[in-house]
Amino acid sequence: MRIMGLDFGSKTVGVAVSDELLITAQGIEIVRRKAPAKLRQTLARIAELAEAYGVNEIVLGYPKNMNNTEGERCERTKEFKELLERRTGLPVVLWDERLSTAAADRSMMEMGIRRENRREYVDEIAAIFILQGYLDYRAGRAERAKISRPDMLHIQE
């Protein structure tokens, strides 16, 4: 099982996938959109990648405003979510992506990538941050469940 992470933008979609143990996220591609209103080719490419990597779930970055309100981009993201679910048949989880692009940009700056070259990679790296945040959350939730239900722990004697 793998999970795919997406950073959906007006011109590109950054794509990342998890390893099979659901521990780490790796960037795999940036899907370049021909026109903002046309999504058929974008959806087809994401479906191809999901099948090729054996993806069982998709995490889609949800672009809430810093004050926790939802704007026009959230509406477009919800529409894209519905199209993705229909096209792939996979569940799509919306994941708060606030500051993921800023974190991606900061990471590239720390790695010494020149400003003019950052634009080329920022969406893929943002997809990695989105997916890694979701993977960490899932792992923490599983760990908290074990702690809150000690009767569920298996102890070998």
N, C-alpha and C positions, 0 to 999 in steps of 0.2 A: 504494500500500500504506500502511496505517495500523495502528497498534497501539493497543489500548485498555488502560487501567489501571484496576483496581478496588480499592477499599478496602472489604472486606466486614465489616460489623458486624452486631450482633444486631437493630438497628432500621433501619439505613440502609445503602446501598451507594453510596459515592462513585464517580463515573465521570469519567475523563479520556480524551482521545484525542491521538495524536501528529499532527503535521503530516505531509504526504505525503513529506517528505524525512527523516523520522524524527529530527528534531533537537530539537523542543520539544514539551512536553506542555501541553494546555489542558484545564481543567475544563469539563465540559458539563452535568452533572446530578447530583442526589442522588436515588436511587431510595429511596423510603420504603417499608419493609416493613410490611404489615398485622399479621402475627404471625410470631414467630421461626421457627416450625416450617413455615410455609407459604411456599414459594418459587416457585410456579408463575408468579405475576404478575411477580415480580422477574426471573426468568429470561426471561420473554417480553419485558419492557421492555429488558433488556440485549441480547437478540437483535435487537430492532428497531433499537436504537442502533448495533449492530455493522454491520447491513446498511446503514443510512442513511449511515454514515460510511465504508463500504468497508473495514472492519477485516479483517485477515488473521490476527491473533494477539492473544491476551489475556494480560495480565500481572496476576496476582492477588496482592495483598499477603498474605504469610505471617507470621502473628503469633507468631514465636518469643519465648520468654522471654529476658530480658537475659542469663541464664547459658547461652544457646544450647540449652536444652531445649525440648521440644515439649509443650504442654499440651492441654487440652480444646479450646481455640479452634483449634488447628492441625488437630485431627481434623475439626471442623466445616468448616474451610476446605478440607480435602482432599475432603470429601464434596461441597461446593459446586463445587469444581473439576471433579469427575466429571460432575455435573449440567450444568455450563456446556458442557463438551466435547460431551456428548450433545445438548444443546439447540441449540447453535450450529454444531457440526461443525468448530469452530476449535481449534487447539492452545492450551492454557492453561499458562502458565509460572508457577510459584510464585516469588515474589520477597520476600526478607527485608524486612519492613516495620518492623523495630524503629526506634523514635524518629520515624517519619514523622508520627504524630499530634502528637507533642511539637514537631516542627519546624514543622508547620502552625500549631499554636497560637502558637508564638513569632513566626512571620511575621505573623500577624494582629495580635498585640500590637504589633509594630513598626510596623504600618500604622495603628495607632490604632483598631482595631475593638474596640468595647466587649465586655467579658467575656460579657455576656448574649447578645450577637449572634454570638459565635464558634461556639457549638454548631451553629448553622444551616449553617455553611460548612466546618467542620473536616474532614468526611469527603471532600468534593470536593477540598479542598486537599491532604489526605493522599494521595488518588488521583493528584494531579499529582506529588507528591514520589515516590511509588512508580514511576510511569511514567517520570519524568525520570531517576531513578536507573538504571533499566533501559536507557533510551535511551543514556545516557552510557556505561554499561558496554559496550553493543554497539558504540558508536563507538570506544571505546578498544580493544576486542578486535580490531576490524577494523584499526585503526592498528598495533597490536602485531603482527598477522599480516604486514603489509607490511614492517615493520622486521625481523622474524625471517626473512622470505623475500625478500631483496632481488632475487632473480631474478624475482620476481613483479611488481616495479615496472615500469611502462611509461614509458620515457623517450623523448620525441620528439627526433629529431636534426635 
